[in-house]
Amino acid sequence: MKEKNPILKKITENKLRLKKMQKGFKATSYDAGDPILAELKNLNYNKYLKMSVKALRALPKPIKKKLQTDDDFLVEYAKKNTLSRAMLFACRDKLNEKSLIIRFINLEPATAINKAGSEIRKNAEIVALAFQVANRRNVKSPKVPTELQENVEFLTALIQENPEYIHLLTPRQKKDERLMLTMLKTAPEAKEIKEVISSTQNEESLAKNSEFMLSAIEVSPSLVGTIDPNNKELIEEAIKQTPEAEKHLNSEQKEALTENYSQDTEEEPKIENQKFEIKKDLDAEEALKKAPEKKKTPLEKITDELVRQL
């Protein structure tokens, strides 16, 4: 039987070794003739930093695995390319490692959290760190992870960091009375929170909820200036409940209240004059029936009830 060509034999051996390594077998010894083992022994990062994610993924499994789990390589790749690409190439388990994600946050806080694993996304401390870095550097902030959207303590801390983060709340949360009142107490004079509260874009808007508005004005009296000038009753009730709110009325509201007061004072003499025209021999009960009705104040309604009881 003819002996196999030594060169072909060596190539066949290398192919078999490569197949085993690609299936995940560990190399037990270093063979100078095996290019993959030689590369693994002394990886040249500069060569791989220039590759696309697609090219990196096509590398032999041992080299690819080595690069995917190497924090230093992933950070350098992110610097040279983008963090999105680095995280796309990184091993999935690495996206749940605090130490690596913190290094990523220092590069791009928004991308680091938005593309991190679920273990990181539900970690309030790590996510809060990303928001702090974004706020300090004045760069794009992450989205509030779904895992933390119901965490009131976390959301409150965000607003304390920067009231502008109020816009990261979901539409449902912006209509939540208790949550928005908590946010307002966190930063009573923050215009961003007031804008969300005073928005009248939908029927369920908090600005149309009188009970909520009275509570909110107690916390931040200047909110009275966002009430519709035509809603005189709510304005008057707000001032009655929170006297300091009167200082924050806008010109339209003041004018509306002045008109309301003028109308009341003009009606008084007419009512009195008509009462004098009633015959003196009528008793008091009939006289009240004959007099024209006027809009009664809450206090007058109470006294009327008292008169009926007597």
C-alpha positions in Angstrom: 0.0 0.0 0.0 1.3 3.4 -1.0 2.3 5.7 1.9 0.4 9.0 2.2 2.3 12.2 1.2 3.7 13.7 4.5 2.6 17.2 3.5 -1.0 16.1 2.8 -0.9 14.1 6.1 0.0 17.2 8.0 -2.7 19.3 6.4 -5.3 16.6 7.2 -4.2 16.5 10.8 -4.4 20.3 11.1 -7.9 20.2 9.6 -9.0 17.6 12.1 -7.6 19.6 14.9 -9.3 22.7 13.7 -12.7 20.9 13.5 -12.3 19.7 17.0 -11.4 23.2 18.3 -14.4 24.7 16.4 -16.6 22.2 18.2 -15.2 23.4 21.5 -12.4 21.0 22.3 -9.6 22.5 24.3 -6.1 22.2 22.8 -3.8 20.2 25.2 -0.5 21.4 23.7 0.9 24.1 21.6 1.8 23.2 18.1 4.0 25.7 16.2 2.5 24.4 13.0 -1.1 25.2 14.0 -1.9 28.8 13.2 -5.0 28.9 15.4 -3.1 27.7 18.5 -0.3 30.1 17.7 -2.8 33.0 17.5 -4.4 32.1 20.7 -1.1 32.1 22.6 -0.5 35.7 21.7 -3.6 37.5 20.4 -2.9 40.7 18.4 -5.8 43.0 19.3 -4.9 45.6 16.7 -5.7 43.1 13.9 -9.2 42.3 15.3 -10.1 45.9 16.3 -10.4 46.8 12.6 -12.8 43.9 11.8 -16.5 44.2 11.4 -18.8 42.3 13.8 -19.7 39.9 11.0 -16.0 39.2 10.3 -15.4 38.7 14.1 -18.2 36.2 14.3 -16.8 34.2 11.4 -13.5 33.7 13.2 -12.6 30.1 14.4 -14.5 29.4 17.6 -11.6 29.4 20.0 -10.4 32.8 18.9 -13.9 34.2 18.7 -14.7 32.9 22.2 -11.5 34.4 23.6 -12.3 37.8 22.2 -16.0 37.7 23.2 -15.1 37.1 26.8 -12.2 39.5 27.1 -13.2 42.7 28.8 -10.2 44.7 27.6 -10.8 43.8 24.0 -14.5 44.6 24.2 -13.8 48.0 25.7 -11.2 48.8 23.1 -13.4 47.6 20.3 -16.2 49.9 21.6 -13.8 52.8 21.6 -12.5 52.1 18.1 -15.9 51.3 16.6 -19.2 51.8 18.6 -20.5 50.4 21.9 -23.5 49.0 20.0 -21.2 46.8 17.9 -19.1 45.8 20.8 -22.2 44.7 22.8 -23.5 42.9 19.7 -20.3 40.8 19.5 -19.9 40.3 23.2 -20.8 36.9 24.8 -24.4 37.1 26.1 -23.2 36.3 29.7 -20.9 39.3 29.7 -23.8 41.6 29.2 -24.9 40.7 32.8 -21.5 41.3 34.4 -21.5 44.5 36.5 -17.8 45.2 36.1 -17.9 45.2 32.3 -21.2 47.2 32.1 -19.8 49.9 34.4 -16.9 50.3 32.0 -19.4 50.5 29.1 -21.5 53.1 31.1 -18.4 55.3 31.2 -18.3 55.2 27.4 -22.0 55.5 26.4 -24.5 55.3 29.4 -27.6 55.1 27.2 -26.4 52.2 25.0 -24.8 50.4 28.0 -28.2 50.1 29.8 -30.5 49.8 26.8 -28.6 46.8 25.4 -27.5 45.2 28.8 -28.8 41.9 30.0 -31.9 41.6 32.2 -29.9 41.1 35.4 -28.3 44.5 34.9 -31.5 46.2 33.8 -33.3 45.4 37.0 -30.4 46.5 39.1 -31.5 50.0 40.3 -28.0 51.0 41.4 -26.3 50.3 38.1 -29.1 52.0 36.1 -29.0 55.0 38.4 -25.3 55.3 37.8 -25.9 55.4 34.1 -28.4 58.3 34.6 -25.9 60.1 36.8 -23.1 59.8 34.2 -25.5 60.9 31.4 -26.7 63.9 33.4 -23.2 65.0 34.4 -21.8 64.8 30.9 -25.0 66.1 29.3 -25.4 63.2 26.9 -28.3 60.9 26.0 -29.9 59.2 28.9 -31.0 55.5 28.9 -34.7 54.5 28.8 -36.2 53.5 32.1 -35.9 49.7 31.9 -39.3 47.8 32.0 -38.0 46.0 35.1 -37.8 49.3 37.1 -40.8 51.2 35.7 -42.9 50.4 38.8 -40.1 51.1 41.3 -41.3 54.4 42.8 -38.2 54.8 45.0 -36.0 54.6 41.8 -38.2 57.0 39.8 -38.2 59.5 42.7 -34.4 59.3 42.8 -34.3 60.0 39.1 -36.4 63.2 39.4 -34.2 64.4 42.3 -31.2 63.9 40.0 -32.8 65.9 37.1 -36.5 66.9 36.9 -36.3 66.6 33.1 -36.4 62.9 33.6 -40.1 63.2 34.3 -40.6 62.8 30.5 -39.2 59.3 30.7 -42.3 58.2 32.6 -44.9 56.2 30.6 -48.2 58.0 29.6 -50.0 55.9 32.2 -47.6 56.9 34.9 -48.0 60.6 34.0 -51.8 60.2 34.8 -51.1 58.4 38.1 -52.3 60.8 40.8 -50.2 59.4 43.7 -47.1 59.0 41.6 -47.2 62.5 40.2 -48.0 64.0 43.6 -44.9 62.2 44.9 -42.8 63.6 42.1 -44.1 67.1 42.8 -43.2 66.8 46.4 -39.7 65.8 45.3 -39.2 68.9 43.2 -42.1 71.4 44.0 -40.8 74.2 41.7 -39.6 72.1 38.8 -41.2 73.5 35.6 -40.9 70.1 33.8 -43.2 68.4 36.4 -45.7 71.3 36.3 -45.8 71.0 32.5 -46.7 67.4 32.7 -49.4 68.0 35.3 -50.9 71.0 33.6 -51.0 69.3 30.2 -54.6 69.1 28.8 -53.9 66.9 25.8 -56.4 64.2 26.8 -59.6 63.8 28.8 -57.9 62.0 31.6 -55.4 64.8 32.1 -54.6 65.6 35.8 -55.2 69.3 35.0 -58.9 68.4 34.7 -59.0 66.7 38.0 -60.1 69.3 40.5 -59.4 67.2 43.6 -55.8 66.4 42.4 -55.1 70.1 41.5 -56.1 71.3 44.9 -53.7 68.8 46.5 -51.0 69.7 44.0 -51.4 73.5 44.7 -50.9 72.8 48.4 -47.5 71.4 47.5 -46.7 74.0 44.9 -48.9 77.1 45.1 -47.6 78.4 41.7 -49.5 75.6 40.0 -52.7 77.8 40.5 -51.5 79.8 37.5 -52.1 76.8 35.2 -55.9 76.6 36.0 -58.3 77.7 33.2 -59.4 81.3 34.0 -63.0 80.2 33.2 -62.9 77.7 36.1 -63.5 80.4 38.7 -64.8 78.0 41.3 -61.7 76.0 41.3 -59.5 79.1 41.5 -61.5 80.4 44.4 -61.3 77.1 46.2 -57.6 76.9 45.6 -57.0 80.3 47.1 -59.3 79.5 50.1 -57.4 76.3 50.8 -53.9 77.7 50.0 -53.9 81.5 50.5 -50.3 81.8 49.2 -51.7 80.7 45.8 -53.2 84.1 45.3 -49.8 85.6 44.7 -49.4 83.3 41.7 -52.6 84.2 39.8 -52.0 85.3 36.2 -53.6 88.4 34.7 -56.5 86.5 33.0 -57.4 84.8 36.3 -57.3 88.0 38.2 -59.6 89.7 35.6 -62.0 86.8 35.7 -62.3 86.9 39.5 -62.7 90.7 39.4 -65.6 90.4 36.9 -67.2 87.8 39.1 -67.0 90.0 42.1 -68.3 93.1 40.2 -71.4 91.1 39.0 -72.2 90.0 42.6 -72.0 93.6 43.9 -74.1 95.0 41.1 -76.9 92.5 41.7 -77.2 93.3 45.4 -78.9 96.7 45.2 -81.4 95.4 42.6 -82.5 92.6 45.0 -82.7 94.9 47.9 -84.9 97.4 45.9 -87.2 94.7 44.8 -87.6 93.5 48.3 -88.8 97.0 49.3 -91.6 96.9 46.7 -93.1 93.8 48.4 -96.2 94.7 50.5 -95.6 95.2 54.1 -98.5 93.0 55.1 -96.9 89.9 53.6 -95.1 87.7 56.1 -91.4 86.9 55.9 -91.8 83.5 54.3 -93.9 84.8 51.3 -91.6 87.8 50.9 -88.6 85.4 50.4 -90.6 83.5 47.8 -91.4 86.6 45.8 -87.9 87.9 45.8 -85.9 86.9 42.7 -83.4 84.1 43.2 -79.7 84.7 43.0 -76.8 82.3 42.8 -76.1 81.1 46.4 -72.8 80.7 48.0 -72.0 77.4 49.9 -72.4 79.4 53.1 -75.8 80.7 52.1 -77.0 77.1 51.3 -76.0 76.1 54.8 -77.9 79.0 56.4 -81.0 78.2 54.2 -81.0 74.7 55.6 -80.8 76.1 59.1 -83.8 78.5 58.4 -85.9 75.5 57.1 -85.2 73.6 60.3 -86.3 76.6 62.4 
